[in-house]
Amino acid sequence: MLQKFRILALLEGISFLIILFITMPLKYLFENPMPNKIIGMVHGVLFLGYVVFAIFLKTELKWSNKQTAIILLCSIIPFGTFWADKKYLKN
């Protein structure tokens, strides 16, 4: 289960960075909002999956409230999911 969550965290982090560094400049600098809409939808689904999966793993892996909060917080910080993977998710 943890391995699947790590893959989801990686995909969520990548989608966040694509939005931040590629599709947002396309939207605001080049007035092309379509890539942002598409990647934004994908990122939204990945983000929701990340949150639900993290809450599920909290009970499965008996994470503390603090550890769970940090892992959830990492999903809204650029590069956060990569740090969470290295710090908390790797065995």
N, C-alpha and C positions, 0 to 999 in steps of 0.2 A: 504493500500500500504506500509506504513512504517513497518508494522509487517513482511511482506514478505521480505523487504529489510534487516531487522534485522536478519532474518533466513539466508538469503544469506550471510550476513556479517559474521555470526557465522561459516557457512560452509567454507567460503573462509579463515577465520582465522585458522580454524582447519586444512584445507588442507595445508596451508603455514607451520604450525608447524610440520605436519607429514613429509613434504618434508625436512624441516630444520633439524629435530632431529632424524628421522628414515630412510628415503630413501637415504639421502645424505651420512650418514655413511655406509649404506649398499653398496652404489655405490663405494665409495672411499676406505673404509677399507676392505670390503669383496668382492670387484670386482663383485657386482651383480647389474647391472644397470636397470634391468627390473622393479622393483617396482617404481623406480624414473621416468621411462618413463610413466608408467600408472598413477600414482598419479600426475605427472607433467602435463599431459594432462587434467586431471580433474581440477586441480588447475587453469590451464590456462583458461578454460571455466568459472569457478567460478569468477576468477579475471575480465575477460572481462564483465561478467554479472554485477558484482559489480560496475564497472566504468560506464557502460551504465545506470544502475538503479540509481546510485547517480546523474548523470547528469539529468536524467528524473525527479528525486525527487527535484532537485534544483528549477525547475520551478513550480512544483506542490505545494511544501511546502514553496516556497519563501525563500529559504536559501540564505544567503549572499555569496558573492564570497569567503570571508575568511573561512566561515564555510564549504563550499563545498570543498575548497582546502585542509582543514584539514582532512575532511572525506576521500578524495581521497588519500592524503598522508598516512593516516593510513593503507591503503591497501598494502603498500610496506614496512611497519615496523613490525617486529615480535611482536605479541600481540597487534598491533595497532587497529585492527578492534574491539577487545574486549573493549579497552579503548574508542573508538569512540562510541560504543554502550552505554556504561555507561554514557559518558559525553554528547553526542549529540542526541542519538536516543531514549533513554528511555523517556517516558512521565511521 
